[in-house]
Amino acid sequence: MTDLGLPTVPKQTHTELGGDIGYALTGQHFTIGEGVDVASVAATLAHPLSVIVQVTKRCDMDCGFCSETMQKPDPTLRQLATMEENLRGVIRVFLSGGEPLLRRDFIDIVDMYSEHHIVAVPTNATHGLQHAKGMAGKVAYANIGLEGPRATVLRVRGDYDKEMKGVRAFQEAGIPLALSSVVYRSTLSALPFTIQIADVLDATKVKFILPLRKGNALKLPEHEFISQTEAEDAFTRLKEARAEHMWAPALRLTTWTPQNEGHMIVIEPDGFAQAWPVYDAPDLWEPLGNVLQEPISAIWERYRFKENHVSKYVGRSIHAVPRAA
């Protein structure tokens, strides 16, 4: 047998993290005990469950829905190390962008964060060929932005074939996959194909997200935004199609309700932490502090969306269907 020298992905399916919190590797999501109250969990946490660290704002695509169009210089490795130290206690860190794999030193960043955190990587996969082997065994999963089959992706995102080359590189390296789709009215017909693609890729889940009016999405025609009711109806049809065709991936739908306001904590390249999305705030950001200057525990103390944060990440405030056995 040929030894490729690649680290193996852990085989466990669930890990208990203490304080009624667990993490399911089969669906890449947090769990709390049945009947456990979200408010009581939020009150006992000293750190967020999950944060997003923008290692760059640069991207090689120009998605029509992109909210991150304002550019800032990339953080240095030294700055990222300071951020990591101040993020100790956070269970999961998304190393995000922009497109994070544009950084040639991305594996150095993965090595820096994977020792103390579950690391996930939101990516368009266009640079997966360069980084997949270095990510193997260190990244819990890669979350691939994909709105459907080739014609849909070409219209709303970018180069479908280049994405899929990177996705195949992740697969060959044994990196678990998830898909994430931003939902327009004009992409609704493509969404069943997204689930089928995810099933073929053996992805753990497909996340459907409604666009927010920020960045490029400010230029979207109004008719492309669907209502909460329309989103829920579409999700019902997707659940039915999933059952009919025996597709395996878990399904998630996040809509912008009061229960989901501010649930994400995003660390920008200059260290500034923001609650996102805050519906009445300028640019949908609410400033929280700077992790180059203070630990995340101090920022968490004054963060006003703790219950929304926990509720979303344990699946209580979103529509969720578990992965099929």
C-alpha positions in Angstrom: 0.0 0.0 0.0 1.3 3.5 -0.9 1.7 5.8 2.0 0.8 9.3 0.8 1.9 10.9 4.1 -1.4 12.7 4.6 -2.8 13.1 8.2 -6.0 11.2 8.8 -9.3 12.9 9.6 -10.6 12.1 13.1 -13.2 9.3 13.1 -15.3 10.4 16.1 -18.8 11.7 15.3 -19.5 13.7 18.4 -17.5 15.3 21.2 -18.7 16.6 24.5 -17.3 20.1 25.3 -18.7 20.5 28.8 -21.4 22.8 30.2 -24.2 21.0 28.2 -22.4 21.9 24.9 -21.3 19.3 22.3 -20.0 19.3 18.8 -21.3 16.9 16.1 -18.7 16.2 13.4 -21.2 14.4 11.2 -23.1 17.6 10.7 -20.4 20.1 11.8 -22.7 21.9 14.3 -23.0 22.5 18.0 -25.4 20.6 20.2 -27.0 21.1 23.6 -28.9 18.6 25.7 -32.6 18.0 25.0 -34.7 20.3 27.1 -31.6 22.5 28.0 -32.5 26.2 28.0 -30.5 28.4 25.6 -30.6 31.3 27.9 -29.0 29.3 30.8 -26.2 28.1 28.4 -25.6 31.6 27.1 -25.4 32.9 30.7 -22.7 30.4 31.7 -20.4 30.8 28.7 -17.2 32.8 29.1 -16.5 32.8 25.4 -18.4 32.7 22.1 -19.0 29.2 20.6 -17.8 30.3 17.2 -16.2 33.4 15.6 -15.2 34.4 12.0 -11.7 35.7 11.4 -11.2 37.5 8.2 -7.6 36.7 7.2 -8.1 38.8 4.1 -10.8 41.0 2.4 -9.4 40.1 -1.0 -11.3 37.8 -3.4 -10.9 36.5 -6.9 -14.6 36.5 -7.5 -17.2 39.3 -7.6 -20.4 37.6 -6.3 -23.5 39.6 -6.9 -24.6 39.1 -3.2 -21.2 39.8 -1.6 -21.4 41.9 1.5 -17.6 42.3 2.0 -16.6 44.8 -0.6 -14.7 47.3 1.6 -11.0 46.5 1.4 -8.5 46.5 4.3 -4.9 45.3 4.4 -4.2 41.7 5.2 -3.2 41.1 8.8 0.4 39.9 9.3 1.2 36.5 10.8 2.2 38.2 14.0 -1.1 40.1 14.2 -3.0 36.8 13.5 -1.0 35.1 16.3 -2.0 37.9 18.7 -5.6 37.5 17.7 -5.4 33.7 18.2 -4.0 34.1 21.7 -6.9 36.5 22.5 -9.4 34.1 21.0 -8.4 31.2 23.3 -11.5 29.6 24.7 -13.5 30.0 21.5 -14.3 26.5 20.3 -14.6 27.0 16.6 -12.9 29.6 14.4 -13.8 30.1 10.7 -10.7 31.3 8.8 -12.6 33.4 6.3 -12.3 36.3 3.8 -12.8 37.5 1.2 -11.2 34.4 -0.2 -8.9 33.0 2.5 -7.0 30.7 0.2 -5.6 33.6 -1.7 -3.0 33.9 1.1 0.1 32.0 0.2 0.8 31.6 3.9 -2.7 30.1 4.6 -1.3 26.8 5.9 0.8 28.7 8.4 -2.4 30.3 9.6 -4.2 27.0 9.8 -1.3 25.6 11.8 -1.5 28.6 14.1 -5.2 28.2 14.9 -5.8 24.4 14.7 -3.9 23.7 17.9 -6.5 25.4 20.1 -9.7 25.6 18.0 -11.9 23.6 15.7 -11.0 25.2 12.3 -13.5 25.6 9.5 -12.8 27.3 6.2 -15.4 29.1 4.1 -14.0 29.2 0.5 -14.9 29.3 -3.1 -12.2 26.5 -3.5 -10.6 28.1 -6.6 -7.2 27.7 -4.8 -7.9 24.3 -3.4 -5.3 22.7 -5.5 -2.6 24.7 -3.8 -3.7 24.3 -0.2 -5.7 21.0 0.1 -2.8 18.7 1.2 -1.6 21.3 3.8 -5.1 21.6 5.2 -5.7 17.8 5.6 -6.2 16.6 9.1 -6.2 20.1 10.5 -9.4 21.6 9.2 -12.7 20.2 10.4 -14.4 21.0 7.1 -14.3 23.3 4.1 -17.5 25.2 3.5 -17.9 25.7 -0.3 -20.0 28.5 -1.7 -22.0 27.0 -4.5 -25.5 28.2 -5.7 -26.3 25.3 -7.9 -25.1 23.8 -11.3 -22.7 25.4 -13.7 -25.0 28.0 -15.3 -26.3 29.4 -12.0 -22.8 29.6 -10.5 -21.4 31.4 -13.6 -24.2 33.9 -13.4 -24.1 34.8 -9.7 -20.7 33.8 -8.4 -17.9 32.9 -10.9 -15.9 30.0 -12.4 -17.8 26.8 -11.6 -15.2 24.5 -13.2 -12.3 26.1 -11.3 -14.3 25.7 -8.1 -15.0 22.1 -8.7 -11.3 21.4 -9.4 -10.6 22.7 -5.9 -13.4 20.7 -4.4 -12.0 17.5 -5.9 -8.6 18.4 -4.4 -10.3 18.7 -0.9 -12.0 15.4 -1.4 -8.8 13.7 -2.4 -7.1 15.1 0.7 -9.9 13.7 2.9 -11.3 17.1 4.0 -15.0 17.0 4.9 -17.2 19.3 2.8 -20.3 21.4 3.3 -22.0 23.6 0.7 -23.4 27.1 1.3 -25.9 28.8 -1.1 -27.1 32.4 -1.1 -30.7 32.3 -2.3 -32.1 34.7 -4.9 -35.6 34.4 -6.3 -34.0 33.5 -9.7 -31.9 30.7 -8.1 -34.8 28.9 -6.4 -35.1 26.4 -9.3 -31.4 25.5 -9.0 -31.5 24.6 -5.3 -32.5 21.0 -5.6 -29.4 20.5 -7.8 -27.3 22.0 -5.1 -28.5 19.3 -2.7 -27.8 16.6 -5.4 -24.3 18.0 -5.9 -23.8 17.9 -2.2 -25.0 14.3 -2.0 -22.6 13.3 -4.8 -19.8 15.0 -2.9 -20.8 13.3 0.3 -21.0 16.8 1.9 -22.2 16.9 5.5 -24.7 19.7 5.0 -26.1 22.4 2.7 -26.8 25.8 4.1 -29.2 28.2 2.5 -28.9 31.9 3.4 -30.9 34.9 2.3 -28.8 37.9 1.0 -28.5 41.0 3.1 -28.6 44.6 1.7 -24.9 45.4 2.0 -22.0 45.7 -0.5 -22.8 44.2 -3.9 -26.2 43.1 -2.8 -27.3 46.8 -2.7 -27.3 46.6 -6.5 -29.5 43.5 -6.6 -33.0 44.1 -8.1 -35.6 44.2 -5.4 -37.5 41.2 -6.8 -34.5 39.0 -6.1 -35.1 39.2 -2.4 -37.7 36.7 -1.1 -39.8 36.9 2.0 -39.6 34.8 5.1 -42.7 33.0 4.1 -41.4 32.3 0.6 -38.1 31.1 2.0 -39.9 28.7 4.4 -42.1 27.4 1.6 -39.0 26.8 -0.6 -37.3 25.0 2.3 -40.4 22.7 2.7 -40.2 21.8 -1.0 -36.4 21.1 -0.7 -37.0 18.8 2.3 -39.6 16.9 0.3 -37.2 16.6 -2.7 -34.5 15.4 -0.3 -36.7 12.7 1.1 -38.0 11.6 -2.4 -34.5 11.3 -3.8 -32.9 9.9 -0.6 -30.2 12.7 -0.6 -28.1 12.4 2.6 -26.8 15.9 3.5 -28.3 17.9 6.4 -30.2 21.0 5.4 -30.1 24.4 7.0 -32.0 27.6 6.3 -31.0 30.9 7.9 -33.3 33.9 7.6 -33.0 37.3 9.1 -35.4 37.3 12.0 -35.1 39.1 15.4 -33.8 35.8 16.8 -30.9 35.7 14.4 -29.9 39.4 14.7 -26.2 39.9 15.6 -25.6 36.2 16.2 -22.2 36.2 14.3 -19.0 37.7 15.7 -16.7 38.7 12.8 -13.1 39.7 13.4 -11.9 42.0 10.6 -8.3 42.0 9.3 -7.4 44.9 11.6 -8.7 43.0 14.7 -12.0 44.9 15.1 -14.8 42.6 16.3 -18.2 43.2 15.0 -21.7 41.8 15.7 -23.3 40.9 12.4 -25.9 41.4 11.1 -27.4 44.2 13.3 -30.3 45.4 11.3 -30.5 49.1 12.2 -26.7 49.6 12.5 -24.6 51.4 9.8 -23.4 48.7 7.3 -25.1 46.1 9.5 -22.0 46.0 11.9 -22.1 46.8 15.6 -18.6 47.4 17.0 -17.6 45.2 19.9 -13.9 45.9 20.5 -10.5 44.8 19.1 -8.9 41.4 19.7 -5.5 42.8 19.0 -5.9 44.7 22.2 -8.1 42.6 24.5 -9.2 39.0 25.0 -12.5 37.8 23.5 -13.8 37.0 27.0 -13.9 40.8 27.7 -15.7 41.4 24.4 -18.1 38.6 25.2 -19.0 40.2 28.5 -20.5 43.3 26.8 -21.9 41.5 23.7 -25.6 41.9 23.8 -26.6 39.0 21.4 -25.5 36.0 23.5 -28.8 34.2 23.4 -29.1 34.7 19.6 -25.5 33.5 19.2 -26.1 30.3 21.1 -29.6 29.7 19.7 -28.3 29.9 16.1 -25.3 27.8 16.5 -27.2 25.0 18.2 -29.9 25.1 15.5 -32.7 26.5 17.6 -33.4 29.7 15.6 -32.9 28.3 12.1 -34.7 25.7 10.0 -32.7 22.4 10.2 -33.0 18.9 8.9 -30.3 16.4 10.2 -28.1 14.4 8.0 -29.7 11.1 6.8 -28.3 8.0 8.4 
